[in-house]
Amino acid sequence: MAKILIADDEELIRKLIGDCLVKNGHTVFEAEDGEKAIELFKKNPDISLAMLDVMMPELDGWKVCRKIRETSDIPVILVSARSEDFDQIMGFESGADDYVTKPFSLAVLMRRVESLLQRGEVQTPVKEKKKTKSVIEIDGLTVKPVAHEVWLDNKEVDFTVKEFNIVLKLCENAGMVYSRNRLLDEVWGMDYVGDIRTVDSHVARIRTKLGEWGNKNLVTIYGTGYKVNK
């Protein structure tokens, strides 16, 4: 079963969620603030999922999520008493996979956890298919599917697993528009239970990492999705 990080400054919330997870066979790590969450995450690199309260002392959930995203692509659930669109958008832009508002149903929360964990188990680096090119080159950008690498002007660009898979999908099909729903199905999995806006936040980070190339070649088709220019 999985190792799961719960970060929340309310001990009762940590206990309620933790007890349910333990009953389901998982191992739980508890943190009462954002800094402790980062410390536990670094000490336990095999953690499979993180559940972060948004309003925590030291570091809030958004900042902790961004820190995790610097090195890991594990599923992240943000939990908050705030349900405003702005807060949810901030959550997805920080790299979260799902956003749950308090009060919540423990049964529904456990279902979301299991769904994200199942998706994570099958989410592996993209393997080369028979018809897939060993190297894809577009205007100075080189994508190596087997090595799971992206190079821009002879410098490697670091991507998370999902970011790489998005780049690969778009570059393999350069010139073709990929809808957000299709990217969700092919990169996150058809059982994804989060918000479609997570696609936008991932693409925004990809575009930032690719700099001028991203601004020029990674195109937003408003109301539809994205494409990479040939």
C-alpha positions in Angstrom: 0.0 0.0 0.0 1.0 3.7 -0.2 2.9 6.1 2.0 0.8 9.3 2.3 1.7 12.7 3.8 -1.0 14.6 5.6 -0.2 18.2 6.4 -2.7 20.2 8.5 -2.4 22.4 11.6 -5.6 20.9 13.0 -4.7 17.7 14.9 -8.3 16.4 14.8 -8.3 16.6 11.0 -5.0 14.8 10.7 -6.3 12.0 13.0 -9.6 11.6 11.2 -8.0 11.4 7.8 -5.0 9.4 9.1 -7.2 6.8 10.8 -9.2 6.2 7.6 -6.0 5.8 5.5 -4.4 3.4 8.0 -7.6 1.3 8.0 -7.2 1.1 4.2 -3.7 -0.2 4.7 -1.7 2.9 4.0 1.2 4.3 6.0 0.7 7.9 7.2 3.2 10.7 7.9 1.7 13.7 9.7 2.9 17.4 9.6 1.4 20.2 11.6 2.9 23.0 9.4 4.3 23.5 5.9 8.0 23.4 6.9 7.5 20.1 8.7 5.7 18.8 5.6 8.7 19.6 3.4 11.1 18.0 5.9 9.1 14.8 6.0 8.8 14.7 2.2 12.5 15.1 1.7 13.3 12.4 4.3 10.8 10.0 2.7 11.2 10.2 -1.1 8.9 7.1 -1.6 5.8 9.0 -0.4 3.1 8.3 -3.0 0.6 11.1 -2.3 0.5 14.4 -0.3 -2.7 15.9 1.2 -2.0 19.5 2.1 -4.2 22.0 4.0 -4.0 25.4 2.3 -3.9 27.6 5.4 -1.0 26.3 7.4 1.7 28.0 9.6 5.2 28.6 8.3 4.4 27.6 4.7 0.9 27.5 3.2 -0.3 24.5 1.1 0.2 26.3 -2.2 3.9 26.9 -1.4 4.4 23.4 -0.1 2.9 22.1 -3.4 5.2 24.2 -5.5 8.2 22.9 -3.5 7.1 19.3 -4.0 6.6 20.0 -7.8 10.3 21.0 -8.0 11.3 17.4 -7.7 8.3 15.2 -7.8 5.1 14.4 -9.8 3.2 12.6 -7.1 -0.5 13.3 -6.7 -1.2 16.3 -4.5 -4.6 17.1 -2.9 -5.2 20.5 -1.5 -7.7 20.8 1.4 -9.3 24.1 2.4 -12.3 25.7 4.0 -12.1 28.3 1.2 -14.2 27.4 -1.9 -13.8 30.6 -3.9 -12.7 30.2 -7.6 -9.6 32.2 -6.9 -8.4 29.8 -4.3 -9.0 26.8 -6.4 -7.3 28.4 -9.4 -4.3 29.1 -7.2 -4.3 25.5 -6.1 -4.2 24.1 -9.6 -1.6 26.7 -10.7 0.6 25.6 -7.9 0.5 22.1 -9.4 -2.2 20.3 -7.3 -4.1 17.4 -8.8 -7.3 17.9 -6.8 -8.9 20.5 -4.5 -11.2 19.5 -1.7 -13.2 21.9 0.4 -14.1 21.5 4.1 -16.4 20.1 5.4 -15.9 17.0 3.3 -17.1 13.4 3.3 -14.4 11.1 4.4 -15.8 8.4 2.1 -15.5 10.6 -0.9 -12.1 11.8 0.1 -10.9 8.2 0.4 -12.3 7.5 -3.1 -10.4 10.5 -4.5 -7.2 9.3 -2.8 -7.5 5.7 -4.2 -8.3 7.1 -7.7 -5.2 9.3 -7.7 -3.0 6.4 -6.3 -4.3 4.0 -9.0 -3.6 6.6 -11.7 -0.1 7.1 -10.2 0.7 3.4 -10.4 0.1 3.3 -14.1 1.6 6.7 -14.8 5.1 5.7 -15.9 7.5 7.4 -18.3 6.3 7.1 -21.8 7.7 4.1 -23.6 8.8 4.2 -27.2 6.2 2.7 -29.5 7.0 1.0 -32.8 6.0 4.0 -34.8 7.4 6.6 -32.4 10.6 8.4 -33.5 13.6 7.8 -31.3 14.2 11.6 -31.5 11.8 14.4 -32.3 13.4 17.7 -33.4 11.4 21.0 -33.8 13.1 24.4 -34.2 16.0 23.7 -31.8 14.0 21.6 -29.4 14.9 17.9 -29.1 12.6 15.3 -27.4 14.0 11.9 -26.7 11.1 9.5 -25.7 13.2 6.6 -24.7 15.7 8.6 -22.6 12.8 10.7 -21.2 14.7 13.9 -22.0 14.0 17.3 -23.5 16.9 19.4 -24.8 16.7 23.0 -26.0 19.7 24.6 -27.8 21.9 21.8 -26.4 20.8 22.3 -22.8 18.6 19.8 -21.0 15.3 21.1 -19.6 14.0 19.5 -16.4 10.4 18.4 -16.5 8.1 16.4 -14.2 6.7 13.2 -15.6 3.4 14.8 -16.6 5.1 17.8 -18.1 7.3 15.6 -20.2 4.3 13.5 -21.4 2.5 16.7 -22.4 5.5 17.9 -24.4 5.9 14.5 -26.0 2.2 14.3 -27.0 2.2 17.8 -28.5 5.6 17.3 -30.3 4.7 13.9 -31.6 1.6 15.5 -33.2 3.0 18.9 -34.1 0.6 21.0 -35.9 -2.4 19.2 -34.5 -4.6 20.7 -31.8 -4.8 18.7 -28.6 -7.9 19.4 -26.5 -7.7 19.7 -22.7 -9.9 16.7 -22.3 -7.7 14.6 -24.6 -4.6 15.6 -22.6 -6.3 14.7 -19.4 -7.3 11.3 -20.8 -3.9 10.4 -22.2 -1.6 12.0 -19.6 -3.6 11.8 -16.4 -5.8 8.9 -17.2 -9.5 8.5 -18.0 -10.4 8.1 -14.3 -9.0 11.6 -13.4 -11.3 13.2 -10.8 -9.7 16.7 -10.5 -10.2 19.9 -12.4 -9.5 20.4 -16.1 -7.7 23.6 -15.3 -4.7 21.5 -14.0 -3.9 21.1 -17.7 -3.6 24.9 -18.1 -1.3 25.2 -15.1 1.0 22.4 -16.4 1.2 24.0 -19.8 2.0 27.4 -18.3 4.9 25.8 -16.4 6.1 24.1 -19.6 6.0 27.3 -21.5 7.9 29.1 -18.8 10.6 26.4 -18.8 11.0 26.6 -22.5 11.2 30.4 -22.5 11.2 32.1 -25.9 10.7 28.7 -27.7 7.6 28.1 -25.6 6.1 31.5 -26.2 6.7 31.1 -30.0 5.9 27.4 -30.6 3.5 26.3 -27.8 0.3 27.8 -28.9 -3.0 28.2 -27.0 -6.1 27.6 -29.1 -8.6 29.4 -27.0 -11.7 27.5 -26.0 -10.1 24.2 -27.3 -6.6 23.3 -26.2 -3.0 23.5 -27.3 -0.7 22.7 -30.2 3.0 22.8 -31.0 3.9 24.5 -34.3 5.7 22.4 -36.9 
